Amino acid sequence: MSKKRQTKAGTGQKTGGLEISEEEQWRLIRETGILNKISGSEQSFTPTTSSRTSPASDDDEEYPLAEEIFAATTILIPISFLLLLMYILIHFQYGQEPSYSEIASRMLSSVPILAIFIFYTNRYKHTRWLQASLFVLSVAAGTRMIYQVNYANWLVNMQQCPPLATIWVYTILQLDLGPSVLALASVGLWVWWTGARLVFN
């Protein structure tokens, strides 16, 4: 017992001269990487003062700008190719040979507008007002495209059907499951009520 008391007293004399704050101790532990070697989550070992000094926990739920641009780009690429495909298919539908210069000029004017539209709709797609707007836009684009196919001439169809088809597909993809099914059902009900056809004349 006397030896233990002596060792405790000795250690108390050695460490009494050097005082390190708790934040500095945790900084040294993080830099050495000791906690990474221990099995289990690192968050269970973090002190309570770290929650005060790191206000970025609320910002983790929000996308940073770089991730928003990346997410919009990953959507923009296939949607742009869909628009290009629609331009090519509508030409072949009416027996027209698509010229590269005409399609390139249309794509150059359409893709920047499409990029801005995709960026902002993808950012706020979980809000109710945007879901309602996308629902209305989806029904309007679908019914307008089918109306064009049935009643417009081929020149108007070649100009308007590819953008309308692209917007219709994009809005259905961005809507939640319930509103997207309801939007498609609304377009189908309109087609049944008007007696329109889904084939080109």
C-alpha positions as CSV (number, residue, x, y, z in Angstrom):
1,M,0.0,0.0,0.0
2,S,2.8,2.4,0.8
3,K,4.5,1.7,-2.6
4,K,1.2,2.4,-4.4
5,R,0.8,5.7,-2.5
6,Q,4.3,6.6,-3.3
7,T,3.9,6.0,-7.0
8,K,0.6,8.0,-7.1
9,A,2.3,10.8,-5.3
10,G,5.2,10.6,-7.7
11,T,3.1,10.7,-10.8
12,G,1.1,13.6,-9.3
13,Q,4.3,15.6,-8.9
14,K,5.4,14.9,-12.5
15,T,2.1,15.7,-14.2
16,G,1.3,18.6,-12.0
17,G,3.7,20.9,-13.8
18,L,2.1,20.4,-17.3
19,E,-1.5,21.2,-17.9
20,I,-3.2,20.5,-21.3
21,S,-6.7,21.6,-22.0
22,E,-9.3,19.0,-23.0
23,E,-9.7,20.4,-26.5
24,E,-5.9,20.2,-27.0
25,Q,-5.9,16.6,-25.8
26,W,-8.6,15.6,-28.3
27,R,-6.8,17.4,-31.1
28,L,-3.6,15.4,-30.3
29,I,-5.6,12.2,-30.2
30,R,-7.2,12.9,-33.5
31,E,-3.9,13.7,-35.2
32,T,-2.2,10.5,-34.0
33,G,-5.1,8.4,-35.3
34,I,-5.5,6.3,-32.2
35,L,-9.2,6.3,-32.4
36,N,-9.2,5.0,-35.9
37,K,-7.5,1.9,-34.8
38,I,-10.0,1.1,-32.2
39,S,-13.1,-0.9,-33.3
40,G,-16.3,1.0,-33.1
41,S,-17.4,4.4,-34.3
42,E,-15.3,7.5,-33.8
43,Q,-18.3,9.5,-32.9
44,S,-18.8,7.6,-29.6
45,F,-15.4,8.9,-28.4
46,T,-15.8,12.6,-29.4
47,P,-16.2,15.0,-26.5
48,T,-19.3,17.0,-25.8
49,T,-17.4,20.2,-26.6
50,S,-17.0,19.1,-30.2
51,S,-20.7,19.6,-30.8
52,R,-20.3,23.2,-29.7
53,T,-17.3,23.9,-31.8
54,S,-18.6,22.3,-35.1
55,P,-21.8,23.9,-36.3
56,A,-21.5,22.1,-39.6
57,S,-23.7,19.3,-38.5
58,D,-26.8,21.1,-39.7
59,D,-25.1,21.8,-43.1
60,D,-24.5,18.1,-43.8
61,E,-28.1,17.6,-44.8
62,E,-27.8,20.3,-47.5
63,Y,-26.0,19.6,-50.8
64,P,-22.9,21.8,-51.3
65,L,-22.8,23.6,-54.6
66,A,-20.3,21.3,-56.2
67,E,-22.5,18.2,-55.4
68,E,-25.6,20.0,-56.8
69,I,-23.7,20.8,-60.0
70,F,-22.6,17.2,-60.2
71,A,-26.1,15.8,-59.6
72,A,-27.6,18.2,-62.2
73,T,-24.9,17.2,-64.7
74,T,-25.6,13.5,-64.3
75,I,-29.2,14.2,-65.1
76,L,-28.5,16.6,-67.9
77,I,-26.4,14.2,-69.9
78,P,-29.0,11.5,-70.5
79,I,-31.8,14.1,-70.9
80,S,-29.8,15.9,-73.5
81,F,-29.2,12.6,-75.4
82,L,-32.9,11.9,-75.1
83,L,-33.6,15.3,-76.7
84,L,-31.1,14.5,-79.5
85,L,-32.7,11.2,-80.0
86,M,-36.2,12.8,-80.3
87,Y,-34.9,15.3,-82.9
88,I,-33.4,12.4,-85.0
89,L,-36.5,10.2,-84.7
90,I,-38.9,12.9,-85.6
91,H,-37.0,13.5,-88.8
92,F,-37.1,9.9,-89.8
93,Q,-40.7,9.6,-88.8
94,Y,-41.6,12.1,-91.6
95,G,-39.0,10.8,-94.1
96,Q,-36.7,13.7,-93.7
97,E,-32.9,13.4,-93.6
98,P,-31.6,15.1,-90.5
99,S,-28.9,17.6,-91.2
100,Y,-26.1,17.8,-88.6
101,S,-25.9,21.6,-88.7
102,E,-29.7,22.0,-87.9
103,I,-29.7,19.5,-85.1
104,A,-26.4,20.9,-83.7
105,S,-27.9,24.5,-83.7
106,R,-31.1,23.2,-81.9
107,M,-29.0,21.3,-79.3
108,L,-26.7,24.3,-78.7
109,S,-29.7,26.5,-78.0
110,S,-31.7,23.9,-76.0
111,V,-29.1,22.4,-73.7
112,P,-28.1,25.6,-71.8
113,I,-31.8,26.3,-71.0
114,L,-32.3,22.7,-70.1
115,A,-29.2,22.8,-67.8
116,I,-30.6,25.7,-65.8
117,F,-34.0,24.2,-65.6
118,I,-32.6,20.8,-64.4
119,F,-30.3,22.5,-61.9
120,Y,-33.0,24.4,-60.1
121,T,-35.7,21.8,-60.3
122,N,-33.3,19.2,-59.0
123,R,-32.4,21.4,-56.1
124,Y,-36.0,22.1,-55.0
125,K,-37.7,18.9,-56.2
126,H,-38.6,17.8,-52.7
127,T,-40.7,20.9,-52.0
128,R,-44.4,20.8,-52.3
129,W,-44.7,23.8,-54.6
130,L,-42.3,22.4,-57.1
131,Q,-43.9,19.0,-57.0
132,A,-47.2,20.7,-57.8
133,S,-45.6,22.7,-60.6
134,L,-43.9,19.6,-62.1
135,F,-47.2,17.8,-62.0
136,V,-49.0,20.6,-63.9
137,L,-46.1,20.8,-66.3
138,S,-46.1,17.0,-66.9
139,V,-49.8,16.9,-67.7
140,A,-49.5,20.0,-69.9
141,A,-46.5,18.6,-71.8
142,G,-48.1,15.2,-72.3
143,T,-51.4,16.4,-73.5
144,R,-49.9,19.1,-75.7
145,M,-47.5,16.6,-77.4
146,I,-50.3,14.1,-78.1
147,Y,-52.5,16.9,-79.4
148,Q,-49.7,18.0,-81.7
149,V,-49.2,14.5,-83.0
150,N,-52.9,14.2,-83.8
151,Y,-53.8,17.6,-85.2
152,A,-50.7,19.6,-86.1
153,N,-48.8,19.5,-89.4
154,W,-45.5,17.8,-89.7
155,L,-43.4,21.0,-89.6
156,V,-44.9,22.0,-86.3
157,N,-44.4,18.4,-85.0
158,M,-40.7,18.4,-86.0
159,Q,-40.1,21.6,-84.0
160,Q,-42.3,21.1,-80.9
161,C,-42.6,17.4,-80.2
162,P,-38.9,16.7,-79.3
163,P,-38.8,19.3,-76.5
164,L,-42.3,18.4,-75.3
165,A,-41.4,14.7,-75.1
166,T,-38.2,15.5,-73.2
167,I,-39.9,17.8,-70.7
168,W,-42.6,15.1,-70.2
169,V,-40.1,12.4,-69.5
170,Y,-38.1,14.6,-67.2
171,T,-41.0,15.8,-65.1
172,I,-42.2,12.2,-64.7
173,L,-38.8,11.2,-63.4
174,Q,-38.5,14.1,-61.0
175,L,-42.0,13.7,-59.5
176,D,-42.6,11.4,-56.5
177,L,-44.2,8.1,-57.2
178,G,-47.8,9.1,-56.4
179,P,-47.9,12.4,-58.4
180,S,-46.1,10.8,-61.4
181,V,-48.7,7.9,-61.6
182,L,-51.5,10.5,-61.2
183,A,-50.0,12.7,-64.0
184,L,-49.7,9.7,-66.3
185,A,-53.3,8.6,-65.5
186,S,-54.5,12.2,-66.2
187,V,-52.9,12.2,-69.6
188,G,-54.3,8.7,-70.3
189,L,-57.8,9.9,-69.2
190,W,-57.5,12.9,-71.5
191,V,-56.5,10.7,-74.4
192,W,-59.5,8.4,-73.8
193,W,-61.9,11.3,-73.4
194,T,-60.8,13.1,-76.6
195,G,-60.4,9.9,-78.6
196,A,-56.8,10.9,-79.6
197,R,-54.3,8.4,-80.9
198,L,-50.7,7.9,-79.8
199,V,-49.4,7.4,-83.4
200,F,-48.1,9.8,-85.9
201,N,-50.2,10.6,-89.0
